[in-house]
């Protein structure tokens, strides 16, 4: 259960719906970070562009990105 107010799938309209739909197509779900930013379209748009460039347009392989994310999560004692 989210502690942050978010816009649900059925409530999303316009650009937010487009981002949710693109996330569903790409990942099969809407990542929680995108849901957390759903009330701030400017921040969500910037995050979506940044993550697209880093995760899908960068020089790192998917395995390398996941390893970096795992190490950072462990260092931050984050279970996510």
VEXDOZA-457235 format. One line per field, with one value per residue: y, z, x of N, C-alpha, C in turn; residue number from 0. Coordinates in steps of 0.1 Angstrom, whole numbers. Example, Ala and Ser with C-alpha at 12.3 -4.5 7.8 and 13.67 -1.06 7.14 Angstrom:
<lummars>
nnorth c(-57_-22)
nup c(78_71)
neast c(132_128)
canorth c(-45_-11)
caup c(78_71)
caeast c(123_137)
cnorth c(-33_0)
cup c(78_79)
ceast c(132_129)
i c(0_1)
</lummars>
This chain:
<lummars>
nnorth c(-12_22_50_74_97_89_87_66_38_37_63_80_104_120_131_117_93_83_79_60_40_35_25_2_-12_-15_-26_-42_-34_-6_12_19_43_59_61_74_99_108_129_151_164_176_168_140_138_147_127_104_109_111_85_70_77_69_41_29_40_41_31_9_-25_-44_-62_-50_-26_-35_-48_-26_-12_-30_-31_-4_-3_-22_-8_14_1_-6_-23_-24)
nup c(0_-9_6_-3_-20_-51_-86_-98_-122_-136_-133_-146_-171_-203_-207_-186_-186_-211_-204_-184_-200_-218_-200_-191_-215_-220_-196_-185_-163_-141_-129_-94_-89_-109_-104_-79_-87_-101_-95_-101_-130_-144_-130_-134_-162_-166_-152_-166_-191_-184_-173_-195_-212_-198_-191_-214_-235_-231_-227_-211_-205_-198_-177_-164_-156_-137_-119_-108_-97_-78_-61_-52_-39_-18_-5_4_22_13_6_-18)
neast c(8_6_21_22_2_-11_-18_-42_-43_-67_-75_-58_-51_-45_-12_-1_-15_-5_22_19_7_29_47_35_36_63_74_55_42_35_61_68_81_73_46_48_55_34_16_30_35_56_79_76_77_104_118_111_122_149_154_148_169_191_186_177_190_216_251_256_250_220_224_245_235_215_232_246_224_217_239_239_215_219_240_226_209_184_155_142)
canorth c(0_34_60_87_98_87_86_52_35_41_78_87_110_128_127_107_80_79_74_47_30_31_17_-11_-19_-17_-34_-51_-28_8_12_27_56_67_64_84_112_110_142_162_160_181_159_127_139_147_114_95_112_107_70_64_79_61_27_23_46_42_22_-2_-37_-45_-69_-41_-16_-42_-50_-13_-9_-39_-26_9_-7_-28_2_22_-7_-5_-36_-23)
caup c(0_-10_16_-11_-29_-65_-96_-102_-136_-142_-132_-154_-184_-210_-208_-175_-192_-221_-197_-178_-211_-223_-190_-192_-227_-218_-184_-181_-151_-140_-118_-83_-89_-118_-97_-69_-94_-109_-92_-105_-144_-148_-125_-140_-175_-165_-148_-177_-201_-179_-172_-209_-218_-190_-191_-227_-246_-226_-232_-202_-207_-188_-166_-157_-149_-126_-108_-102_-89_-66_-52_-46_-29_-6_2_11_30_7_2_-31)
caeast c(0_14_20_22_-9_-8_-29_-43_-43_-80_-77_-48_-55_-35_2_1_-20_5_34_15_6_42_54_29_41_78_78_44_36_39_70_63_87_65_34_51_57_22_9_38_37_69_89_75_82_118_123_108_132_162_155_149_183_201_184_174_198_230_261_256_241_209_229_254_226_209_242_248_212_217_250_235_204_226_248_216_201_171_150_135)
cnorth c(12_43_74_86_97_86_72_50_40_56_86_92_117_122_116_93_75_73_61_36_25_23_3_-19_-23_-27_-44_-46_-14_8_22_41_65_70_74_98_116_123_154_159_165_172_145_127_139_134_104_97_108_92_64_66_70_46_21_30_47_31_9_-13_-37_-52_-59_-31_-23_-44_-37_-9_-17_-34_-13_6_-13_-17_12_15_-6_-19_-36_-24)
cup c(0_1_10_-20_-43_-73_-100_-117_-143_-141_-141_-168_-190_-210_-197_-180_-203_-215_-190_-189_-216_-213_-190_-204_-226_-207_-180_-168_-150_-127_-107_-84_-98_-111_-86_-75_-101_-106_-96_-120_-148_-143_-131_-154_-175_-161_-159_-188_-197_-178_-186_-215_-211_-192_-205_-238_-242_-232_-223_-207_-196_-175_-157_-149_-136_-115_-101_-93_-76_-56_-45_-35_-16_2_10_20_26_2_-12_-41)
ceast c(9_11_19_9_-5_-20_-30_-44_-56_-83_-68_-54_-43_-21_5_-3_-10_17_30_14_19_49_48_34_55_81_67_37_41_48_66_69_79_52_36_52_44_14_18_42_51_80_89_80_98_124_122_119_146_164_155_163_193_199_182_183_213_239_262_246_231_215_238_246_220_220_245_236_212_227_245_224_210_233_238_207_186_167_144_145)
i c(0_1_2_3_4_5_6_7_8_9_10_11_12_13_14_15_16_17_18_19_20_21_22_23_24_25_26_27_28_29_30_31_32_33_34_35_36_37_38_39_40_41_42_43_44_45_46_47_48_49_50_51_52_53_54_55_56_57_58_59_60_61_62_63_64_65_66_67_68_69_70_71_72_73_74_75_76_77_78_79)
</lummars>
